[in-house]
Amino acid sequence: MAMVQTDIEKMIKEALPDAEIVIEDLRGDGDHYSARVTSSAFEGKTRVQQHQMVYDALQGKMGGELHALALQTDVPNT
């Protein structure tokens, strides 16, 4: 079963409340998304650590309900 875009955003927001999130369904099938997540929580973290924070927010859905996520992370401009 595929994930709904709003569910992905909600899960990320719960873990990273200040996050700005832009999600796009790449194929229209609910299985392949791209996401750009900007959060101050990423400050001082490596790109790998930032991505891990997002994957952790998805609570094990990656590889199951969410087949593919092209992820970009960033720290807000201050």
Order of alpha helices (4+ residues) and beta strands (2+ residues): alpha-beta-beta-alpha-beta
